[in-house]
Amino acid sequence: MNMSASLPEPSEMQDSRIAEIECPQPADLHHVGSLPVTQLLDHFHVPGVSIAVINNFQIAWTKSWGTADVQSGAAATDETLYQAASISKPVAAMASLKAAQIGLFDLDQDINTILNSWQLPQGQFHGGGAVTPRMLMSHTSGLGDGFGFPGYKPNEPLPTLLQVLDGLPPSPLAAVRPVRPPMTAYQYSGGGIEIQQLALTDSVGAPFAQIMHDWVLQPIGMTMSTFEQPLPAELECRAAHAHDVSGEAMDARWHAHPEQAAAGLWTTATDLARFLIEVQKTLAGESSLVLDRTTMRNMVTPVGVGPFAVGFMVTQKGDGWYFEHDGDNWGFKAQAIAHVAKGYGAVIMTNGDKGGSVMAEIQNRIAKAYSWDLDDIPVES
């Protein structure tokens, strides 16, 4: 597959596709399909949305609608920073895969032989087999936290990673501990991602945000992204603000997420699209900016229990296979999806708590415009 031969669509075809997505739809399948994107935002009380569409293994176009902050009226633009929320997880997983590729640890190694600043108490489940990085990043480790991290207001004290893992103040959450032997069931575990973050930093001997910049963000060209928490002051002017289900500004601009690998990425739809394309192109043997092809396959190969590979959920939709992840932080909703082999996908980012309904409708429109292998996604009316 020679992607260097892929050319951008003629501008008139691209304009036609954008209009098909942006404008009222001919068939109102979801009760909101008759609404243009601007009215769709109003209908669901979502202030702003930014999208990036991938076609032929490249960004076909990007566009933003609405406002980044209802109080100031600042427009959402393609440079607006959103919280990626749990889409942080597959981006972080790429760095751990890089560490495995260069021999710092093995994906199937006992996590307690990798960690040197903390140990995972296994207790009664010690005889059930070792917890490994592969299990932690695919939510099959037997941990029972189910996190979901609520975050902290910018002026609140932030817990250390060890305080998060042990459930100690100022973290309000329980300790991250096993509730079953590993690989016996799938349970989403943000806490497991944080254990893997610690394993990565223990192995590399550098701060997590620096590792992510040097190993993943910079090589891929994600120049508008950062895992630094709290958000650096110089970037605050570009950040979207959090909004509630009514589209009103929250009582803080956003929450800080010291749980960086699980929820801490600030980024744009464009940068996340670059990330998805790097996965696609590496799988196709056309790139190796971060990982080689063999190592990258771990990101799209389910481990055998539940729907997750290392980092991504892998799902069949219609006749197509996709790798994807959603994001759900306080006041932010995001979605990233790409076809495993066909070179198309999309990233949709919003700054409202009802962003999920907006994203589902827009993804349906993108899928129709670009003839994806994809079933219709139900959308709230």
Protein Blocks (a to p, Z undefined) as FASTA:
>chain_A
ZZklpccddfklmmmmmmmmmmccfbdfkopmmpcfklmmmmnopabacddddeehiafb
dcdehjfblknopacdfkbccdekjmmmmmmmmmmmmmmmnopacfkbcfklmpmkbccd
ekjmmmnopadfklmmnopnopanlpaiebjafkbccddfklmmnopafbfbdcdddfbd
ehkbccddfklmmmmmmmmmmmnopafklmmmmmmmmmnopakbcfbdcddfklmmmpcc
dddfkopacfbfbdcdfblmlmmcccdfklmmmmmmmmmmmmnopacfkbcfklmmmmmg
cfhiajbdehiacddehjbccdddddddehiacdddddfklopacddddfbfklmmmmmm
mmmmmmmmnopacddddddZZ
